Amino acid sequence: MSSIMMLKLSQSHGMKPREVGAMRDCIEEFSDSVDAIQRSIAEMGNFRSSEFQLMISDVQTWVSAALTDETTCSDGFGGNLMNGNLKTVVRGIIVNIAQLTCNSLALVNRYASEMASSSFVTSFLLTLSFTCCIFSSPSVARNDAQKTNNEFMKTSCSATTYPKLCLASLSSHAGAIQTSPKLMACAALNVTLASAKSTSTMMSKLSHSHGMEPKEVGAMRDCVEELSDSVYELKRSIAEMGRFKSSDFQLMISDVQTWASAALTDETTCSDGFEENGMNGKLKTIVGGRIVKIAQLTSNALALINIYASVHD
């Protein structure tokens, strides 16, 4: 319903190009989010007790991906140049959806932990009571859980190359990640993917704009191609994380590490193309800065993947 409302708004008159662009980018993110949530629901419907760990792992991955898409959509409406009323209305709806998704992921995590030690009925009742906790005023227990989640995130991020960026990009997911190294790695991959996709779209549009020198156009298009490869490789990493089987863990994690490393190489190659002295200073600063950030996010994601691999061992 929200996606349909935004589609209609994006086609209305009187909106600035920046607002129309943000709306359309958000619709694309919402489409990905809807697909991820539908995949989660389908996995929950395919429940078999013998394959529970595989099923719940897939559900956690897809819901985490949906949350990242929604957060990316919301970030697009944070600029000061946005119409105040439009920003308030649309961003409020998006934030509400992201909060619902975050709650869903927390419930999925609780269901997974309870299912390991009790019957389905007990798990369901405990999950239902947990829902009440989410929507009620904070309790001492909930505050303790939040403190534990935040400490886990700080500790995990301290092992990355860019700890401040790690915390800034993932802190909003602390409640959903809880103390799971796998969900931490999945969230990092999804945040990186969202950033790579949005930057690739921006660069593709810039490469078709007027007033750029041939050398700049060439560098932009080469970079778009590299980022396209990076997006593909990050998607493969996320897909592999969702196909977890305990018997194939080493093979799976090796594939994830390989795809994430390939994405980092592509991003570095793209960044190198903007280090030429002949580049427009402003263009170099804006685009180069975005690419460097993606590479740093990917580096952090790879570090968190390695942590997950070492903990699982």
C-alpha angles and dihedrals in degrees: 000000000000091000091052091049091052092048090055092047092051089057095049124104127251097043122128118243090248091054093047090049092050091049093050093046088050092051089054091050090048091051089055090046093051090049091050093049092048089052089051092052091047090052091050088052091054093061118157120168092224091057099036097122092051092047096047091046090056091047092051091050095049095046090048089052091051091052091051092051091051092048090051090051091051092049089058089066096052097088122113091229092067120106106263097227093044092048093049096048101040098037090048091056092046093049090050091053091047090051090051090050091048089052090049091053091049089052091048090052092049091048090051094051094045094045089060092064109022145035126282093253093053091047091051093051092047091048090051091051089049089056089058090051091054094054097038128078116289115276130203090255092051091049089051090051091050090050091050092048092050093048090050090052093048091049093048094046092049087067093058127088093243106035096168092053089045092056094042093051099042107029092092088060096051093106092052096041093047104169099326116128089197094054089045090056092043092050091049091051092048094048089050092048092051091050092048092049095050093046092048090053092048092049093047089056092046092051089062095048124106128250098044123127118243090248091055093047090051093050091048093051093046088050093049088054092050091048090049088057090046092052090050092050093048089051089051090051091052092046091052091050088055094054095062118158119172091225092054099038098120092050092046096048091046090055091048091051091048094051094045091049090050090051090052091051092052092049092049090050089052092049092050090059090064095053092079114118092227093067122111106260096227094045091047092051097047100041097032091052092052092050093048089052091052090050090050091049090050091049089052092047090052091050091051090048088054090050090052090050093051094046092049091052 
